[in-house]
Amino acid sequence: MTTGAFVCSCVDTCELDLEAVRNGIDGADVIASSSHLCGEEGLPAMRNVLAEHELDEVVITCPEPQVRAGFRDLAAGVGIDGETVTFVDQREGAGWIHEEAVASDKTARLISAAVAGREVDSAEDRGGTLERDAGSRVAVIGDPEAAAALPEAAEVTLFADGSELASWTDDLENVLVERGRLVEIDGRFGDFTVTVESRVSDDCVSCMECVRQGPDGAITRYPVDVAHDAPDGEWTDCCPTDAIEMDGIRRSVEFDQIVYPAGDPRTQGREVGYHTGAVDAGTALAVESLLGGIEKPAHLDLEMDACVAGDSGQPGCNDCVDACPHGAVERAAVDAVEFYPEACLNCGACTSACPTGAVRLRTPSNERIARQVEALVSPTDGGSGGPGEWLFGGDDEGIETPVVAFVCSERAAGTIREYGQLQAAGETEIDYPPLLPVSIDCTDTVGEAHLLHALAAGADGVAVLGCGDDCSHSGPNPTAELVTRCNRAAADLGLGERFAFLSPSPGATAESVDSATEFAESVREFAESLREFVDGLDPSPVPAGEHAATGRLDAVGGNAGIDPLPGRADDRYDGSTPSFASHAWALESVRAITGHADPERDLVRGLKDFGYMEVSEGCTLTPTCATLCPTDAIRRAIEEGRLEFNHELCVNCGICAEGCIEDVLEMHDGLDLSLLPEARGGEPWVTVYEGEVMKCAGCGEPFASTASADVLREKVGDLVGDLGPGEAELFEYCRDCRTSLMAMPSDPAPPEENERDERDERNEKNEE
């Protein structure tokens, strides 16, 4: 693939040194610049470059939506797919808010990151759509106005939910009105089940006798139903059709979509086909768009063989279920989870939580994010390893403190963009630090592996910029807790606190505040918090531009060129497990960091994907924990009487502790550097328990611990102890010998007696 990069200074309104930007870009095959790329001279020149060099992919600096469309058309005119055109904001994000040297440095890094991301996208299959058929049945709960506002193409059923709807009859002409109060809603898009309960059966003919004779206000006229708290009494005998059932009648009805304005938006309200909150034109359009089914991009790649949700009836990791705010993954069984991709909104919460890579975002993939971060952090000054002098050896410096910012696509990105416009318009002068942004749909995409990798790549710090407590994806943002944990880990690794979670004030957008002055003040507060974070960072001892992640556990030094270590579990290191899974990627980053930093302690706290094992007395060396472990991090060496643990492979899922029949195994959170193979001469296995081994009374091979035999003797010794031959008890034999013994006659006859019986039998036949 041939990639071209085009740089523009927006008619010199951006503080950019175009030559410096060109010289600082890495990875592009063709680089061109113009002060007015979309102008009368710029467009023809750009077309000539595209055609002459037969470019396959293009990165263009342009923040203007209308102009971007023109560039896509231009690329399409010379045979370049519009999906391969990537845009970089060099204006609001750099040239309008920073001095020239910093803006030029930042722009070059942004373009290099975009090129690196395009290379990953080209190498990976990001295609595919998700389809699910559905009908047009829509249930509305308790809101006649919402039911009346839905499109005519929908088959709308309104459940009264105790409301009196007599005044709505004209507006509900095309709506089926049903009695019944909501009991529960189950299922998902295309297969919802609504359960309601009423105290009037379908035998009702709406004669109004119960309304006249029943308790005041306890019975609705349309649809006729009795309140759940209405008193029983003789009045119930007034119904000529015996339709009143004071014990209640439950029924369940199936629907394709649900509209429940009073529903909790933090439960199913974010699921596809389940609409909560005020019903407006947007809700009606959303309902209409889902009639007949859904077709959407497939956001997730699933590799369930790598899942550690459980095994053999034991619950294990539940991180994806706990993390997903949209109901797109559920625990289908005690030892399995199930994904519903049609409900996925691409927030990335499940993927950042998954330690093994069983679920991954298609775009942006973890590898793409990794390459973007590495390109952003790498210096553009010829590889000197620090900001130093800018490209031409002058006194001007580029970015002195490289800080990666994971920026959500909604409030944070909008605030930064609007800040740039305020700065250009002269309405504010705020010292905004030159953060190096990585755009993501939602900060839920970011996990501990992303944060640690940024430090391993050489960033001085990492800011996660999201929506805060009012996140439109997740509600109260769990990323703040992630940052707290990872700051503890960074401190233990000897780097001090390097992470921050920051968000604009809730609702702080130019359209939502009362005045431009108020908005400018909210932006100023946001920028000042960013500046305070950046100014508080010390230079990192980890050099920038040296680490390129593999996302694997192939070698002790990650990608440092060290040969794989001996004694590894082959199926975990042979390339069959997903790359850039959180556990492996994070560990690789820790190894890169500790190559330059001096950890404060062996036990690195705060990392949820790592755990170490403790086994107390009472272990009988049964193979249960080793059999249950989904990552092969436990093995039983019965010949030596040892239980061994591989800290490098353990993802802290907890299945072993759940399944331990003696209840003597305990897992602790944290990454213990002293247990890694590089700290132990290359040996990945550490002995966590030793016991006395018993040899088989038949074949002499070691097969179990004496402790397990003692347990059996105590429990069933009086029942089976004397079944073994001679003085040995039955459970003193291995399984093979025990099977052979049980198949033998209980009291075999001597050989001479057998021979006599056979001779007598032959004589009897001869006499006959």
C-alpha positions in Angstrom: 0.0 0.0 0.0 1.2 3.5 -0.9 0.3 6.3 1.5 0.3 10.0 0.8 0.1 12.8 3.4 -1.1 16.3 2.6 -0.6 19.2 4.9 -2.4 22.5 4.8 -2.1 25.7 6.9 -5.6 26.9 6.1 -4.5 30.0 4.2 -1.8 30.6 6.8 -4.3 31.0 9.7 -2.5 28.0 11.5 0.7 28.6 13.3 2.5 25.9 11.2 5.9 25.6 9.6 4.9 23.4 6.7 8.5 22.4 5.9 9.1 21.3 9.5 5.8 19.3 9.5 6.8 17.6 6.3 10.2 16.7 7.7 8.7 15.3 10.9 6.2 13.0 9.3 7.0 9.3 9.6 5.6 6.4 7.5 4.2 8.2 4.5 5.5 7.4 1.0 4.6 10.8 -0.5 4.3 14.1 1.5 3.0 17.4 0.1 1.9 20.7 1.6 0.0 23.9 0.7 -1.1 27.0 2.4 -4.5 26.5 0.7 -5.0 22.9 -0.1 -8.7 23.2 -1.0 -8.1 26.3 -3.1 -8.0 26.8 -6.9 -4.3 25.9 -7.1 -4.2 23.4 -4.3 -6.9 21.0 -5.6 -5.4 20.5 -9.1 -1.9 20.0 -7.6 -3.3 17.5 -5.2 -5.1 15.6 -8.0 -1.8 15.4 -10.0 0.1 14.0 -7.0 -2.6 11.4 -6.4 -2.6 10.3 -10.0 1.1 10.4 -10.5 2.1 8.3 -7.5 -0.9 6.0 -7.7 -1.7 6.4 -4.0 -3.8 3.8 -2.2 -4.4 5.7 1.0 -4.4 9.4 1.9 -4.1 11.4 5.1 -5.2 15.0 4.8 -5.1 17.8 7.4 -8.5 19.3 7.3 -11.1 19.8 10.1 -13.9 21.3 7.9 -16.7 18.7 7.2 -17.8 20.3 3.9 -14.3 20.5 2.6 -13.6 16.9 3.7 -16.4 15.8 1.4 -14.8 17.6 -1.5 -11.5 15.8 -0.8 -13.2 12.4 -0.8 -14.8 13.2 -4.1 -11.4 14.2 -5.5 -9.8 11.0 -4.3 -12.7 8.9 -5.7 -12.1 10.6 -9.1 -8.6 9.0 -9.3 -9.8 5.6 -8.1 -9.1 5.9 -4.3 -11.7 4.4 -2.0 -13.2 7.1 0.2 -12.9 4.8 3.2 -9.1 5.0 2.9 -9.1 8.8 3.2 -8.2 9.9 6.8 -8.4 13.4 8.1 -6.4 15.1 10.8 -7.4 18.3 12.7 -4.3 20.5 12.4 -6.3 23.6 13.1 -8.5 23.5 16.2 -6.2 20.8 17.6 -2.9 22.4 16.9 -2.3 25.5 14.7 -5.0 27.6 16.4 -4.0 26.9 20.0 -0.2 26.4 20.1 2.9 28.3 19.2 4.5 27.5 15.8 7.1 25.0 16.9 4.8 23.1 19.2 1.9 23.2 16.6 4.2 22.0 13.9 5.6 19.2 16.0 2.1 18.1 17.1 0.8 18.2 13.5 3.6 16.0 12.3 3.0 13.5 15.1 -0.8 13.5 14.4 -0.2 12.7 10.7 2.3 10.0 11.6 -0.2 8.4 14.0 -2.9 8.5 11.3 -0.5 6.8 8.8 0.3 4.1 11.4 -3.3 3.5 12.1 -4.1 3.2 8.3 -1.3 0.6 8.0 -3.0 -1.6 10.7 -6.5 -1.1 9.1 -5.1 -2.2 5.7 -3.6 -5.3 7.2 -6.7 -6.4 9.2 -10.1 -7.3 8.0 -12.5 -4.6 9.3 -15.4 -5.5 7.1 -18.6 -7.2 8.0 -22.1 -6.3 8.9 -24.5 -7.6 11.4 -28.1 -8.5 10.4 -31.0 -9.5 12.5 -34.6 -9.8 11.3 -37.5 -8.4 13.4 -41.1 -7.5 12.9 -43.0 -4.3 13.5 -44.6 -5.1 16.9 -43.9 -2.3 19.4 -45.1 -2.2 23.0 -45.6 1.1 24.8 -45.8 1.0 28.5 -48.2 3.5 30.2 -47.7 6.6 27.9 -50.5 7.3 25.4 -48.7 10.4 24.0 -45.7 8.2 23.1 -47.9 5.6 21.5 -49.7 8.2 19.4 -46.4 9.6 18.2 -44.9 6.4 16.8 -44.9 5.8 13.0 -48.0 4.3 11.3 -45.9 1.4 10.0 -45.5 0.1 13.6 -48.0 -2.3 15.1 -48.3 -0.4 18.4 -49.8 -1.9 21.5 -50.3 0.4 24.5 -50.4 -1.2 27.9 -52.3 1.1 30.2 -50.2 0.3 33.3 -53.0 1.6 35.5 -53.6 4.8 33.6 -57.0 6.2 32.7 -57.0 6.6 28.9 -60.6 7.6 28.2 -59.6 11.1 27.0 -57.1 9.6 24.5 -59.4 7.5 22.4 -59.3 9.8 19.4 -55.5 10.0 19.4 -55.1 6.2 19.8 -57.1 5.3 16.7 -54.3 3.2 15.3 -53.1 1.8 18.6 -54.2 -1.4 20.3 -54.9 -0.5 23.9 -54.5 -3.3 26.5 -55.2 -3.4 30.2 -52.6 -4.6 32.6 -49.9 -3.3 34.9 -46.3 -4.1 34.0 -44.7 -7.0 35.8 -41.5 -7.4 33.9 -39.8 -7.1 30.5 -37.5 -9.8 29.3 -35.5 -10.6 26.2 -34.0 -8.4 23.6 -34.5 -6.8 20.2 -36.9 -8.9 18.0 -37.7 -11.2 20.9 -39.0 -9.1 23.9 -41.6 -10.6 26.2 -43.8 -8.2 28.2 -45.6 -9.7 31.2 -48.5 -7.7 32.7 -51.1 -8.4 35.3 -54.7 -7.2 35.4 -57.7 -7.8 37.6 -60.2 -7.9 34.7 -60.3 -10.8 32.2 -61.0 -10.6 28.4 -64.6 -11.5 29.2 -65.2 -7.9 30.0 -67.7 -6.1 27.7 -67.0 -2.6 29.1 -70.6 -2.3 30.5 -69.4 0.1 33.2 -71.2 -1.7 36.0 -68.0 -2.1 38.0 -67.2 1.6 37.5 -70.5 2.6 38.9 -70.7 0.2 41.8 -67.0 -0.2 42.7 -64.9 1.9 45.0 -64.4 5.5 43.9 -61.3 6.0 41.7 -60.4 2.3 41.9 -61.5 1.3 38.4 -60.5 2.8 35.0 -63.1 3.3 32.3 -60.7 2.7 29.3 -59.4 0.2 29.4 -61.6 -1.3 32.2 -59.3 -2.5 35.0 -59.3 -2.7 38.8 -56.5 -1.0 40.7 -54.1 -3.4 42.4 -54.8 -1.9 45.8 -58.7 -1.8 45.4 -60.5 -3.6 48.3 -62.3 -6.9 47.7 -66.0 -7.0 48.5 -69.5 -7.8 47.3 -69.3 -5.1 44.6 -67.2 -7.6 42.5 -70.4 -9.6 42.0 -71.8 -6.8 39.9 -70.0 -7.9 36.7 -72.5 -9.7 34.4 -69.7 -11.7 32.7 -67.8 -12.6 35.8 -64.7 -10.8 34.3 -63.4 -9.5 37.6 -60.5 -11.6 39.0 -59.3 -10.0 42.2 -56.4 -12.6 42.5 -55.0 -11.1 39.3 -54.4 -12.5 35.8 -51.0 -12.6 34.3 -50.2 -12.9 30.7 -47.1 -12.5 28.5 -47.0 -11.0 25.0 -44.1 -10.9 22.6 -42.8 -7.8 20.8 -40.0 -6.7 18.6 -39.4 -3.3 20.4 -40.3 -1.7 23.7 -41.0 2.0 24.4 -41.0 2.5 28.2 -40.6 6.3 28.9 -40.5 5.7 32.7 -38.0 2.8 32.5 -34.6 3.0 34.0 -32.1 4.3 31.3 -29.2 2.6 33.2 -30.6 -0.9 32.7 -32.0 -1.9 29.4 -32.5 1.6 28.2 -29.3 1.6 26.2 -30.1 -1.6 24.4 -31.2 -1.7 20.8 -34.9 -1.7 20.5 -35.5 -0.7 24.1 -36.3 3.0 24.4 -36.6 4.9 27.6 -36.9 8.5 28.5 -38.9 11.3 26.9 -40.3 10.2 23.5 -39.4 12.8 20.9 -38.9 12.8 17.1 -35.6 11.1 17.6 -37.3 8.2 19.4 -39.9 7.8 16.7 -37.1 7.8 14.1 -35.2 5.2 16.1 -38.2 3.0 16.3 -38.9 3.3 12.6 -35.3 2.5 11.6 -35.6 -0.8 13.4 -38.9 -1.9 11.9 -38.3 -5.1 10.0 -34.8 -5.7 11.4 -31.4 -4.3 11.8 -28.3 -4.0 9.7 -25.3 -2.4 11.3 -21.5 -2.7 11.4 -20.2 -5.7 13.3 -18.2 -4.0 16.1 -16.9 -7.1 17.9 -14.6 -9.9 17.1 -15.3 -12.9 19.3 -12.9 -15.8 20.0 -14.7 -17.7 22.7 -12.1 -20.4 22.9 -10.0 -17.8 24.8 -12.8 -17.0 27.2 -12.3 -17.7 30.9 -15.8 -17.2 32.0 -15.8 -20.6 33.6 -15.3 -24.3 33.2 -16.8 -27.5 34.3 -19.6 -25.8 36.2 -17.4 -23.3 38.0 -18.0 -19.5 37.4 -14.9 -17.6 36.5 -14.3 -14.2 35.0 -17.3 -12.0 34.7 -15.6 -8.8 33.7 -17.3 -8.3 30.3 -20.8 -8.8 31.8 -20.1 -6.4 34.6 -18.6 -3.8 32.2 -21.2 -3.7 29.4 -23.7 -0.9 29.9 -25.9 -1.9 27.0 -26.9 -5.5 27.8 -24.9 -6.9 24.9 -23.4 -9.7 27.0 -25.0 -11.8 29.7 -24.0 -14.8 31.7 -25.9 -17.5 29.9 -24.9 -20.3 32.2 -22.8 -20.7 35.4 -19.8 -21.4 33.3 -20.4 -19.4 30.1 -21.2 -15.9 28.8 -23.1 -15.1 25.6 -22.8 -12.0 23.4 -25.6 -10.2 21.6 -23.7 -8.1 19.0 -26.8 -6.4 17.8 -27.0 -4.5 21.1 -23.4 -3.4 20.9 -22.8 0.3 20.6 -19.0 0.1 20.1 -18.1 1.6 23.5 -15.4 -1.0 24.1 -16.2 -1.6 27.8 -16.2 -5.4 27.4 -13.0 -5.4 25.3 -10.9 -3.4 27.7 -12.2 -5.5 30.6 -11.4 -8.9 28.9 -8.0 -10.1 30.0 -7.6 -12.8 27.3 -8.8 -11.1 24.1 -11.9 -13.3 23.8 -13.8 -10.2 22.7 -12.1 -7.4 20.7 -13.2 -4.2 19.0 -12.8 -4.3 15.3 -12.2 -0.6 15.0 -10.3 0.9 16.6 -8.4 -2.3 17.3 -5.9 -2.5 20.2 -3.1 -2.8 17.7 -4.2 0.3 15.8 -4.4 2.2 19.1 -0.9 0.9 20.0 0.6 2.0 16.7 -1.0 5.5 17.0 0.3 5.9 20.5 3.8 4.9 19.5 3.8 7.3 16.5 2.5 10.2 18.7 5.1 9.7 21.4 8.0 9.2 19.0 10.1 12.4 18.7 10.0 14.2 15.3 13.5 15.7 15.7 15.4 13.0 13.9 15.2 10.4 16.6 17.3 12.2 19.3 15.0 10.6 22.0 13.8 13.9 23.5 12.2 17.2 22.5 15.5 19.1 22.4 16.0 21.4 19.4 13.3 21.5 16.8 14.1 20.1 13.4 16.5 22.7 12.1 18.8 23.0 15.1 17.3 26.3 16.3 16.4 27.4 19.7 12.7 26.7 19.3 11.5 23.6 21.0 8.7 21.2 20.0 6.6 19.3 22.5 8.6 19.1 25.8 6.2 16.8 27.7 4.7 14.1 25.6 1.3 13.3 27.1 -1.1 11.0 25.4 -4.8 11.8 25.6 -7.5 9.2 25.0 -10.4 11.5 23.9 -14.0 10.4 23.7 -15.8 11.2 20.5 -18.6 13.1 22.2 -18.2 15.8 25.0 -14.5 15.8 25.3 -13.8 16.0 21.6 -16.4 18.7 21.2 -15.1 20.8 24.0 -11.5 20.7 22.6 -12.8 21.6 19.1 -14.8 24.5 20.4 -11.9 25.7 22.5 -9.8 26.0 19.4 -12.5 28.1 17.7 -12.7 30.4 20.8 -9.0 30.8 20.7 -8.9 31.6 17.0 -11.8 34.1 17.4 -9.8 35.9 20.2 -12.6 35.2 22.8 -10.2 33.5 25.2 -6.5 33.1 25.8 -5.9 29.8 27.7 -2.6 28.0 27.9 -3.8 24.7 26.6 -1.1 21.9 26.8 -0.1 20.2 23.6 -1.8 16.8 24.4 -1.3 14.0 21.8 -4.8 12.8 21.2 -6.1 9.3 20.3 -9.7 9.4 19.3 -12.0 6.7 20.6 -15.8 6.3 20.6 -15.9 6.1 24.4 -13.3 6.1 27.2 -14.7 2.7 28.2 -12.4 1.5 25.4 -9.4 2.3 27.6 -8.1 -0.4 30.0 -5.0 -0.9 32.1 -3.1 -2.3 29.1 -3.7 0.9 27.1 -2.4 3.1 29.9 0.6 1.0 30.6 1.5 0.7 26.9 1.6 4.5 26.6 4.1 4.7 29.4 6.1 1.9 27.8 6.2 3.8 24.6 7.7 6.8 26.4 4.9 9.1 27.3 5.4 11.2 30.4 1.7 10.9 31.2 -1.7 9.8 30.0 -4.9 11.8 30.2 -8.3 10.1 29.7 -10.8 12.7 28.6 -14.4 11.6 28.8 -17.9 12.7 29.7 -17.6 12.1 33.4 -20.7 11.1 35.5 -23.0 12.0 32.7 -21.5 9.7 30.1 -24.1 8.9 27.3 -22.8 5.4 27.1 -22.1 4.2 30.6 -23.5 6.6 33.2 -21.1 7.0 36.1 -17.8 6.6 34.4 -15.8 3.6 35.5 -12.6 5.0 33.9 -12.0 7.2 37.0 -11.6 4.0 39.0 -9.3 2.6 36.4 -7.0 5.6 36.5 -6.8 5.4 40.3 -5.8 1.7 40.1 -3.2 2.3 37.4 -1.7 5.3 39.2 -1.0 2.9 42.1 0.6 0.5 39.7 2.7 3.2 38.1 3.9 4.3 41.5 4.9 0.8 42.4 6.8 0.5 39.2 8.8 3.6 40.2 7.3 6.1 37.9 5.0 7.9 40.3 1.4 8.8 39.4 1.2 9.3 35.6 -2.5 9.1 34.8 -5.5 11.5 35.1 -9.2 11.2 34.2 -10.6 14.6 33.3 -13.9 15.7 31.9 -15.6 19.0 30.9 -18.3 20.3 33.2 -21.5 18.4 32.7 -23.5 19.9 29.8 -20.7 22.3 29.0 -21.2 22.9 25.3 -21.7 26.1 23.3 -25.4 25.2 22.7 -26.2 24.2 26.3 -25.0 27.1 28.4 -26.6 30.5 28.8 -23.9 32.6 27.3 -20.6 32.5 25.4 -18.9 33.9 28.5 -20.2 31.0 30.6 -19.1 28.5 28.1 -15.6 30.1 27.8 -15.3 29.9 31.6 -16.2 26.2 31.6 -13.6 25.5 28.9 -11.0 27.6 30.8 -11.5 25.4 33.9 -11.1 22.3 31.8 -7.9 23.6 30.2 -6.5 24.6 33.5 -7.0 21.2 35.0 -5.2 19.7 32.0 -2.3 22.2 32.4 -2.1 21.4 36.1 -1.8 17.7 35.3 0.9 18.2 32.6 2.9 20.6 34.7 3.0 18.1 37.6 4.7 15.4 35.5 8.4 14.7 35.8 10.2 13.4 32.7 9.8 9.7 32.3 12.9 7.5 32.5 11.4 5.4 29.7 12.8 6.6 26.4 10.3 7.6 23.7 10.4 5.9 20.3 12.1 2.6 21.3 9.2 0.3 22.2 6.9 -1.3 19.6 4.4 -3.6 21.2 3.8 -7.1 20.0 0.9 -7.7 22.3 2.1 -11.2 23.1 4.0 -13.2 25.7 6.5 -14.6 23.2 9.7 -13.7 25.1 10.8 -12.4 28.5 11.7 -9.1 27.0 8.5 -8.7 25.0 9.9 -7.6 21.6 13.4 -6.9 23.0 14.9 -9.8 21.0 15.3 -12.2 23.9 14.8 -15.8 23.0 11.7 -17.5 24.4 12.1 -19.0 27.8 12.2 -22.8 28.5 9.3 -24.6 30.3 6.5 -22.7 28.7 3.1 -24.2 28.1 3.3 -24.6 24.3 -0.4 -23.8 23.5 -0.1 -20.4 25.3 3.0 -19.2 23.4 2.7 -20.7 19.9 0.7 -17.8 18.4 -2.7 -19.4 18.8 -4.0 -16.9 21.5 -5.2 -13.5 20.4 -2.7 -10.7 20.1 -3.1 -7.5 22.2 -5.2 -9.1 24.8 -5.2 -7.0 27.9 -3.2 -9.4 30.1 -0.4 -10.2 27.7 -0.2 -6.6 26.4 0.0 -5.1 29.9 2.7 -7.5 30.9 4.7 -6.7 27.9 4.5 -3.0 28.7 5.5 -3.6 32.4 8.6 -5.4 31.1 9.5 -2.5 28.8 9.0 -0.1 31.7 11.1 -2.0 34.2 13.9 -2.1 31.7 14.3 1.6 32.5 12.6 2.3 35.8 13.4 1.1 39.3 10.3 -0.5 40.8 9.5 0.6 44.4 8.4 -3.0 45.3 8.1 -6.5 43.8 4.3 -6.6 44.1 2.7 -4.1 41.7 -0.8 -3.3 43.0 -3.8 -2.1 41.1 -3.7 -4.4 38.1 -6.8 -6.5 38.0 -5.7 -8.9 35.3 -2.9 -10.4 37.4 -3.1 -12.6 40.4 -0.8 -14.8 42.5 -1.7 -18.0 44.3 -1.5 -19.1 47.9 -2.2 -22.7 49.0 -2.5 -23.5 52.6 -2.2 -26.8 54.5 -4.8 -29.3 53.7 -4.1 -29.5 49.9 -4.4 -33.1 48.7 -2.8 -32.4 45.3 -6.0 -33.4 43.5 -5.9 -32.2 39.8 -9.0 -30.1 40.1 -7.4 -26.7 40.0 -5.1 -27.6 37.2 -7.9 -29.1 35.2 -10.2 -26.1 35.7 -7.5 -23.4 34.9 -8.4 -22.1 31.4 -5.0 -20.5 30.8 -2.9 -23.5 31.9 -1.3 -21.5 34.7 -1.5 -24.4 37.2 0.1 -27.8 36.9 0.4 -30.8 39.2 3.7 -32.6 39.3 2.5 -35.6 41.1 5.8 -37.5 40.8 7.5 -34.9 43.0 4.4 -34.1 45.0 4.2 -30.5 43.9 1.6 -28.0 42.8 3.1 -25.4 40.5 1.9 -22.0 39.4 2.8 -19.9 36.4 2.2 -16.2 37.3 2.9 -15.1 33.8 -0.1 -17.0 32.4 -2.6 -16.3 35.2 -5.3 -13.8 34.4 -6.8 -13.8 37.9 -10.2 -15.3 36.8 -10.6 -17.1 40.1 -11.9 -20.4 38.8 -9.3 -22.4 40.6 -10.3 -20.9 44.0 -14.0 -21.5 43.3 -13.4 -25.1 42.3 -10.9 -26.1 45.0 -12.6 -29.0 46.8 -10.5 -28.6 50.0 -11.0 -24.8 50.0 -7.3 -24.2 50.6 -6.5 -22.2 47.5 -6.7 -18.4 47.6 -5.9 -15.9 44.8 -4.6 -12.4 45.5 -4.7 -9.4 43.2 -1.5 -7.9 41.8 1.5 -8.5 39.6 4.5 -10.0 41.5 7.6 -9.2 39.6 9.6 -11.7 41.6 7.4 -14.6 40.3 8.1 -13.8 36.6 10.5 -16.0 34.7 13.0 -13.3 34.1 13.5 -12.9 37.9 13.9 -16.6 38.3 16.6 -17.5 35.7 14.0 -18.2 33.0 11.9 -20.6 35.0 8.2 -19.7 34.7 6.9 -22.3 37.2 7.0 -21.7 41.0 6.1 -24.4 43.6 3.1 -23.3 45.7 2.6 -26.5 47.6 4.5 -29.7 48.4 3.1 -32.8 49.8 4.1 -36.4 50.5 3.5 -38.7 47.5 2.0 -42.2 47.8 3.2 -45.0 45.4 0.8 -47.5 44.0 0.8 -50.8 46.0 0.5 -52.7 42.8 2.7 -51.1 40.1 4.8 -48.9 42.4 4.2 -45.7 40.4 3.5 -42.4 42.3 -0.1 -41.5 41.7 -1.6 -39.5 44.6 -0.7 -37.7 47.8 -0.8 -39.4 51.1 -3.2 -36.6 52.3 -5.8 -37.6 49.7 -5.5 -41.3 50.8 -6.0 -40.2 54.4 -9.1 -38.2 53.4 -10.6 -41.3 51.5 -9.7 -43.6 54.4 -11.6 -41.3 56.8 -14.6 -41.0 54.6 -15.1 -44.4 53.1 -12.4 -46.6 54.6 -14.9 -48.7 56.6 -16.8 -49.4 53.3 -14.0 -50.2 50.8 -10.9 -50.5 52.8 -10.9 -54.3 52.9 -11.6 -54.8 49.2 -8.0 -54.7 48.3 -5.9 -58.0 48.2 -3.6 -58.6 51.1 -2.9 -55.9 53.6 -3.1 -53.0 51.2 -6.3 -51.0 51.1 -8.1 -50.4 47.8 -7.3 -46.7 47.6 -3.6 -47.5 47.9 -3.7 -48.6 44.3 -3.6 -46.3 41.2 -6.6 -46.1 39.0 -5.4 -48.7 36.5 -4.4 -51.2 39.2 -7.6 -50.5 41.1 -9.7 -51.2 37.9 -7.8 -54.5 37.3 -8.3 -55.6 40.9 -12.1 -54.8 40.9 -12.4 -57.0 37.7 -10.9 -60.1 39.3 -13.0 -62.7 41.2 -13.2 -61.8 44.8 -11.9 -65.2 46.0 -10.0 -67.0 43.2 -9.7 -70.8 43.5 -6.2 -72.5 43.6 -4.9 -73.8 40.3 -5.0 -77.5 41.3 -8.7 -77.2 42.3 -9.5 -75.6 38.9 -7.7 -78.5 37.1 -9.7 -81.1 39.1 -13.0 -79.5 38.3 -12.2 -79.5 34.6 -11.2 -83.2 34.7 -14.4 -84.2 36.4 -16.4 -82.3 33.8 -14.7 -84.1 30.9 -15.4 -87.5 32.6 -19.1 -86.7 33.0 -19.3 -85.9 29.3 -17.6 -89.2 28.3 -19.9 -91.3 30.4 -22.9 -89.7 28.7 
